[in-house]
Amino acid sequence: MEKELLTNTEYKILKLFSKGFNRKEIAEKLNISYSQCRKMINEILVKMNTTNITTCLIKAYNEGIIEGK
């Protein structure tokens, strides 16, 4: 999986999750609706071939898609 497979917004969502933000905070920070944020999170999970955000973040760290804090 390469970072380029994620859209810019999906990448931002992943980074914000890695910093401890929750879905509601991420939606507000990116000025998108909560439902749009949830939809994009599901798309990230599919692209990363994971079933939850925790495993997705671990995979993203391990593959160098996002860096540690």
C-alpha positions as CSV (number, residue, x, y, z in Angstrom):
1,M,0.0,0.0,0.0
2,E,1.4,3.4,-0.9
3,K,0.3,6.8,0.4
4,E,-0.6,7.8,-3.2
5,L,-3.5,5.3,-3.1
6,L,-5.2,7.5,-0.5
7,T,-6.8,10.8,-1.4
8,N,-5.4,13.9,0.3
9,T,-8.4,14.0,2.6
10,E,-8.1,10.3,3.5
11,Y,-4.5,10.8,4.3
12,K,-5.4,13.8,6.6
13,I,-8.0,11.7,8.3
14,L,-5.5,8.9,9.0
15,K,-2.9,11.4,10.3
16,L,-5.5,13.0,12.6
17,F,-6.5,9.6,13.9
18,S,-2.8,8.9,14.6
19,K,-2.7,12.1,16.7
20,G,-5.7,11.0,18.8
21,F,-8.6,12.9,17.3
22,N,-11.9,11.1,17.2
23,R,-14.4,11.0,14.2
24,K,-16.4,14.1,15.3
25,E,-13.2,16.2,15.9
26,I,-11.8,15.1,12.6
27,A,-15.0,16.0,10.7
28,E,-15.0,19.4,12.4
29,K,-11.3,20.0,11.8
30,L,-11.6,19.1,8.1
31,N,-15.0,21.0,7.7
32,I,-16.8,17.9,6.5
33,S,-20.0,16.3,7.8
34,Y,-19.7,13.5,10.3
35,S,-21.4,11.0,7.8
36,Q,-18.9,12.0,5.1
37,C,-16.1,11.4,7.6
38,R,-17.4,8.0,8.5
39,K,-17.7,7.1,4.8
40,M,-14.1,8.2,4.1
41,I,-12.9,6.1,7.1
42,N,-14.6,3.1,5.6
43,E,-12.9,3.8,2.3
44,I,-9.6,4.0,4.0
45,L,-10.2,0.7,5.7
46,V,-11.0,-1.0,2.4
47,K,-7.9,0.5,0.7
48,M,-5.7,-0.5,3.6
49,N,-7.3,-4.0,3.6
50,T,-8.1,-3.7,7.3
51,T,-11.3,-4.0,9.4
52,N,-10.7,-1.3,12.1
53,I,-8.9,1.9,12.5
54,T,-6.4,0.5,15.1
55,T,-5.1,-2.2,12.7
56,C,-5.2,0.4,9.9
57,L,-2.9,2.7,11.9
58,I,-0.5,-0.1,12.8
59,K,-0.3,-1.1,9.1
60,A,0.1,2.6,8.0
61,Y,3.0,3.0,10.5
62,N,4.6,-0.3,9.5
63,E,4.4,0.5,5.8
64,G,5.7,4.1,6.3
65,I,2.5,5.7,5.1
66,I,2.4,7.8,8.3
67,E,5.2,8.5,10.7
68,G,5.2,8.1,14.5
69,K,4.3,11.0,16.7
